[in-house]
Amino acid sequence: MLLVLTSHHRRLVAFVHKYMATRRMISKEIIDTDAFMEMPLSSQALYFHLLMRADDDGFVGNPRKITRMVNAQEDDVKVLLSKRFIIAFESGVMVIKHWKIHNYIQNDRYHETKYLEEKKSLKTKDNGAYTECIQNGYKMDTEVRLGKVRLGKDSIGKDTSEQSSRIAELIKSFEEINPACKRMYGNTTQRKACNDLIETYSFERVKEVIEKTLPKIRGLKFFPIITTPLQLFEKWSALESAVVRHQQDQKPKYI
């Protein structure tokens, strides 16, 4: 039997296709992980907004606008980058790292991203997550930028004297918490952690956290144990979450 569609039916079909093409799914496999749940709620919320506005390949062309629009902070972007839930490019474009785990879009509804250069710099791992390819002799994630803020670049090995001095100053601050840190000035792992902290969160903020926050949280419930620069870098998001939880009860401002 020949089915004849009226103009109303055609508009309805077009609407359904448009809706299905822009519908976004969220996988509990990602959002139920400790890494995701330990992030501040503001970072989690920003992730959902970016995911909902991504194109069919998971790329977001205006992440800064979205961040402002939902009243998120630059620190929320930094958390998502450091936790590897998003990948940023020199162009300012970002991509949802686990996009293909969240979403499967059928071929008849799929529209390829317009960010083809950025897409070419990625490959898909066996688990469906994006990862950066090595191209033109360097790894894409060695120089990630957000506006004018450099995030996570490993510059150990070519420290300026100023950066080296700042790293030593952070280690010195840790001595008040952990006297064993006096043996860490030549430890490349701990020096790299200091460098990453400075590049990601700024020297002034990191020093304030070490000297004002860490001494006050010792022994408090829900707070992670942090006694070295590496632990601070790895547990920064957990620390922020614990501070938020503590502030809900007592309202102090530590960070």
N, C-alpha and C positions, 0 to 999 in steps of 0.2 A: 504494500500500500504506500502510495506516495504521500509524504507528510509535507504539507504546505505551511510555512511559517508566516504569520502575520507580522506587521511592523512592530506590534507590541511584543510578540515573542522574540523577534530579532533583537530588540532593545534589551529584553530580559537576559537573553543569552550573552549579549555583549557585556552587560553589567556583571553577570556571574563570572565570566572570564576575567574581567578587569579585577574583580574582588579576589578571585583565586590567585591571580598573578601577583597581588600585593599582600596577600595574607602571609604572616610570618609565624613560624613555630619555634618553641623553646624546649630544648632537651633537658630533662632532669639529670641526665648523665653528666652534664656540665655544671648546672647551677646547684647540684647537691654535693659537689666536691668541697672539701675543707678549704681549698684555696679560694673558692668563690665565696663561701659563707663567712670566711674570716675578713673579707673586705668590708669597709664601712658601707652602711646602707646607701649612702649617696653615690658611691661608686657602683654598687649593684644597680641602682636605679638608672644611672647614666648608661650602663651597659645595655639594659633593656631598651632604652630609647634609641641608642645607636643601632641595635639589632633590628628594631621595628622599621627603621628608616633606611636600612641598607638595600642595595639593589640585588638583583637575582644571583650575583656572585659574592655577595657579602661586603661590597665596597660602600663606603660612606664618603661622599665628596665634600660635605660641609660639617665636619665634626665640631669645629669651634663654634659655629652658629648654634648647633644643637645643644652644646654644653651651656652656652649662655641662655638659650631659650628655656631650658629646664632648671635654671638656677644652680647648676652644678659648678664645681670649682676646678681649676687647673690641676689641683692635687688629685682629684678623682680620675682625671685622664692619666696622670702619672702612675696611679695605683694600677689601673687596667693595663698600662704598658709594662710595668715592672712584673706584673703577675702573668703576662703573656696572654691576656684575653683578647687583646687587639694588637695589630701590627700597624705601625705608622710609616709613611713614606716622605721623602724630601718634598714632594709636591703638596703636602698637607693632607692628602687622602689617607684614610685609614681603612682597614679591613677587619672583619670579625674572624678571628683565627679559627674558631670551631664552627664556622658557618655551615659547612656541609654536614656536620653532625646534627645541627639544629634543623636544617631545612633540606628537603629534596623537592626540586621543582621539575615537573614533567616538561618534556621537550616542547610540546605544543604551547606551553605557557611561559617558557623561558626566554628572557631577553638578555643577551650578553652585556656585561658591563661596558661602559665607555672608557673605563680606565685600563686600557689594554697594555700600556707600558708597565704599569704597576702589576697587572695580572701576570705578565711574562716573567716577572722577577720572583714569582711564587711557584711552589710545587705542592702537591697534595700528598701527605703521608698516608700510610696504610690505614690508619685509624680515621682518616677523613679530615684531619686538621691541616690548615695551611702552614707552610714553613718557607723561609726564604731560601732562594737558590743562590749559589755563588756565581756571580756574573762580573765580567770586566775586571777580574783580578781581585775583587773585594767582596766581603759579605754584606748584604744589604743592611743587616741590623747592627753593623758597627757604627753607624752614624745616623741615628734616628733623631728627628727634630720635631718639635711642636712649636710653630711660630719661631721665636728666637731662642727658645729654651732647648738646650741639648740634653738628651735623656740617655743615661746609661752607657755613654761611650767609654771604652776602656782606654785610658790614656796613660796607664802605668807603663813605665819603661821610657817615657819621654816627659816626665813631670817637669813643670817649671819649678823654679825655686819657691815661688809663692804657693803653688799647689802642694809641694812637698812639705812646706812649713805648716799649711793647714792640716794636712794629714797627721803630722806629728802632734799638732795641737789637739786634735780629736782623740788620738791615742792617750795623750796626757790627761785629758778630761776623764777618760775611762779608768785611769788609775785610782780615782776616788771610789769607784764602784768595785773594781777588781784589781788589786795590787799586782797581779800576775801580768797585767797589760804592759808593765814597764819592760817586758821582754819581747814586745810585739813590734817595736819600731822598725825592725828589719824583716818582719814577716810579710812576705809578698801577698799572701791571702788576705790578711787583715788590712794591709795597705790598700789593696784593690777594693775591699769593702768600704773603706773610708772614702776612696775616690768615687765609687758608685753612689754613696750616700750624698756626697757634695754635689755631684752632677745631677742627681735626681731631685733632691729636696732643698739644696742650698746649704752652704757652710753654716750660716748664722742659725738657721732653723735646727740643723742637726746638733750643733753645739748646745743650743738651748735645751733640746730634748735630753741630751746626755747629762747636763749639769742640773736641770731643774725637774725633769720628769722622772728619769730612772731612779734617783734616790728616793722619791716619794712613793713609788709604786711597789717597792720591795716588800714582798710578803702579802700584798693585797690579793684578794680573790679575783680570779678571771684574768689576771695580768700574766703575760709570758715572762719567762726568766731571760733577761738580757744582760750579759756581762762583757761582751766583746763587740767590736764593730761589725763583724760578720753576722752575729746574732741579731743586731739591730737592723741591718739591711734585710735579712731574711724574714724578720718578724715585725717589720714596720706596720704592715696592714693589720696584723693581729693586735699590735699595741694600740693603734688608732681605734679599733673596734672595742677594745677593753676600756679605753678612755671614754668613749661614747656611752658605754653601758654604765660606767661609774658615774659619769656626769648626770645621768638620768636620776640617780639617787641623791648625789651630794652636790652637784653643780660646780665642782672646781674646774678650772681651765688649765690643763697641764700642757697641752700641745697647741 
